Amino acid sequence: MDLKRWLHRLNVRFRWIERKKRRVSYAPQHSGEQYTCQHCGTQFQGNYCPQCGKVAKWTKFTFKRLFLNFLDIWGLGNRPMLRTIRDLFWRPGYMIRDYLNGHYLSYFPPFKMLAVLTIFIIFLAWCFNIQKPISDNLILSSELDASGKQIMTFITDAFNFLKEHLLYSILLLNVLLVFYTWLIFKKKSDLNLVETFFSQIYINCQFHIITIVLMLLTQSMPSLSIYPYMVPDLLAYIVLIYDYKQLYGMKTWPIMWRIVVITILLVVTYVFLAVLIVVLAVVISHIHLI
């Protein structure tokens, strides 16, 4: 009986937390007082002057305002960066929905945030003197003739290029992931392809933060997983389930098998690209022989 009551309380607690996650982060409410703008003299009600945009309640300069003005140089002081980072882990799917539904000022812009986090990852790599892992070259058998060695060299260079140039691999995987996610979820979701793209940018920001934490803990560059993220595959799978469950409003099992299908499509596409590289290598080799 005590166990049943404890489970009931736990269930009630989880439901309360879920309702709290769904709450939209609105702008601060104004008191309804009448203000006169100190800049243009317009009388208004609200937090900002509708004519020139000056804040209603102007206070003296403080160290906080000094810090925010410094962040404005880098484009970080005009949007709630810390709240966006918090919501990316507390309520990522709901936060992305809020942004897509028009609550732009409540969150940091996704493209700017991705750029800032990418620069920070590069900065950490420079601080820790992290070098990209050198791909092992394929050992060519001495039994191969000249044309065979030329084909194997071309294939090796192609795959080493994808391994060494993570930017191209990540961009390709992101494009494929956006398209496959939209394709698999489009019957159960109202998000179009562009909205799916924006949601993927925020999810990339989330994984960038996880990558930064891993770099600080290990002082090394994590390797690229099946997904376009530099985190372990299992961790990426769990995080995607958490994100998509909130974003698409579905139960865990439908989300799980859809992510598995998306993963299979990503792997099959990479295998197809590998076969295409081999075919091109053979064609180029025959052209050179002719």
N, C-alpha and C positions, 0 to 999 in steps of 0.2 A: 504493500500500500504506500509506504514511504517512497519507494522507487517510482511508482506511478505518479505520485504527486510531484516528485522532483523532476521527472521527465516533462510533466505538464508545465511546470514553471519555466523549465529550460526552453520549451517550445514557444511559450508566450514571450520570453525574453528575445528569442531569435526573431519572432514576428515584429516585435517593437523595433529592433535594430534595423530590420528590412524596411519598415515604414519610414524610419528616420533617414535611411539612405535615399529613399525616393523623393525626399523633400528638395524642392528647387531652391538654389541659392539666389535669392533676389537681391537687388540693390537696397541699401538702407532706406527705410521709410522716413519721410519728412514729417514734421509736427504740424504742418498746415499754417505755420506762421507766415506773416507777410514780411518780405525782405526788400530792401532797396539796394541794388547793385552798387558797390563802391567804385566800379569802373565806368559803367555807362549810365547809371541812374535809373535803370529799368526796375519797376516794381514787379515782384513775382512771388510765387509760392513753390517751394521745392528745395532741392539741395544745390542746384546750379542755376545760374542765370540763363534763360533761354535765348538771350540776345548775343552775349559774348562768351558764355561758358564759365564765368568766374564762380568760384565756390561761394555758397551763401554765407557760411560762418567762417570768416577769415581770422586765423589766430597768428600769434607771433611765431617766428622761425624757431624751430627746435632742432636737436640733433637728429631726430627721426626724419624731419623734412629735409635736412641736409643730406642724409643718407639716400632718401628717395630721389632727390634731385641729382645726386651722383649716379644712381642707377638709371635715370632717364637718359644719360649719355649713351648707355648701351641698350636702351629700349626696354629696360626691365622695371622701371619705376611706375609705369602707367597702368599696369595690369597686375592682378593678384597672383603672382608666381607661386608663392608658398601654398595658397589655397588650391591652386590647380594641381600641384604635386601631391598634396594631401588627398584630394578627391580622386586622383588617378589610381590610388591604392585603396581608398575607402569605398568609393562608389564610382568606379571607372565607366561602366556602361551607362549609368544614369547621368553622369556628368557629360558624357559625349552627347547623349540625347538632349540635355539642356542646351548645349552649345548649338546643336543642329536646329533646335526649336527657336533660336533667336536670342538666347542669353549670352551674347558675345562679350559684353563688358564684365561679366562675372568671372571670366576665365582668361588665362593667358593665351594669345593666339597660337595655334598649333604649329604653323610653319616656323614662326620665330622661336618657339620653344624648342623645336627639333634642332634648329640651327645652333642655339645656345648650348644645348646638351652635347651636340656633336663636337663643337669647339672645345668644350670642357673635357670630353674624352680624349681628344687629340692633345690637350694640355697635360692631362694625367699621363698619357703615354710618353710625352716628352720629359715630364718630371721624373718618372720611374725608369726612363731610358729603355722603354719596352720596344723591342724589335719585332717586326712581323716574322712569324715562323717561316723558315725556308723550306719549300716543298722538296721532297725527295725526288730526284730525277729518276725516271724509269731506266733500269739497266737494259741496254740493248744487247741482245744475244749476238755472239760472233758468227752464229750460223746464218743470220739474216744477210740477204744480199743488199746491194746499195739502195735499191728502191724500197725494200722492206725497212731498212734503217731510217730512210728518209720519211716514210709514213709514220713510224713509231716516234720519230723526233717531232714531227708536226703535231701528233696527238698529245705527246707529253707537254709540249710548249703550250698547247691550247688549254689543257687542264691546269697546268701550273699558272697560267695567266689568270684564270678564274680564282685560283686559291690565293695568289699574291695580290690581286687587285680586288679587295673585298668590296669596294664601293660599287663596282659593276655587278658583282654577284648579289649584293644586298638590293640594289635597284631592280635587278631582274626578278629576284624573289618577291619583292614588294609588289611589283606590277602583277605578277602571277597570283599572289595571295589576295590582292584586292579583287581581281577578276573572279577567281574561284570562290571567294567568300560571297561576293554578290550573287554569283550563279547558284550556289548551293542554298543560300538563305532567302532568295528573292521571293519564293512562294509563301514564306512565313514572315516576311518583313516588308515594311513600307519604305525602306531606305533604297534610294536609287544608287547608281554606280558612283556618282560624284560624292554623295553622302557617305558611302562605304569607304571611299578614298580618304575623306576627312577623318572618319573614325579610325582608319588605319594609321594616320599620321599621329593621332593622340596615343594609340597603342604602341607605336614606335617610341614615342617619348617615354612611356612607362617602362619599356624594356631598356631604353638608354639609361634610365636611372638605375635599374637593376644591374646593368653592365658596369656603371660607375662604382656601385657598391662592391661588386665582385673584384673590380680592379683595385680598389682600396684594400680589400682583404687579402688578395693573392699577389698584388703588385705584378700582374701579368695580364696580357690581352686574352680574353676568352675567345675560344674558337667559334666559328660560325656554325649554327645548328641547321637542321632541316628547314626550319623557318628562318625568315630574314632577321634573326636576332642573335647576338653574341652571348647566349645563355645556354645552359644544358637543355637538351630536347624535352626531358620530362618536366622541368620547371616551366618551359615555354608552353607546353601542352596544358598544364594546370592553370597557369595564368590566363591563357586564352579561354578556357572553360569559364573561369570567373568573370572575365570581361564580357564574353558573348552572352552569358546567362543574363546579365543585367541589360546589355544593349538590345537584345532581341526578345527579352521577356519570355524565355522558354525554360523548360525543365532541364535537369542536368543530362539525362540520357540522350535526348534529341540533340543537345549541343555536342556531346561527346562523339557520337557517331558521325555527325556532320564535319567536325574537325578532323576525324580520322579520314574521311573521304577527301577533304581538302589536302591533307598530308599526302595521301596516295597520289593525288593529281600532281602535286608538286614534285614528288619523286619520279613519277612517270614522265613528266615534262623534262626533268633533268636527264633521264635516261634517253629520251628522244633526242635531246640536244647533243648528247654524247655520241649517239649513232649518227646523227647528222654530221658531226665533226669528222667521224671516221670516213663517212661517204665522201665528204669534201676532200679529205686527205688522199683518198684513193684516186679521185678524179684529178686532183692537182698533180699527183705523182705520174699518172698516165700522160697528162698533158706535157709534163717536163720530159718524159721519155720519148714522146713523139718529136 
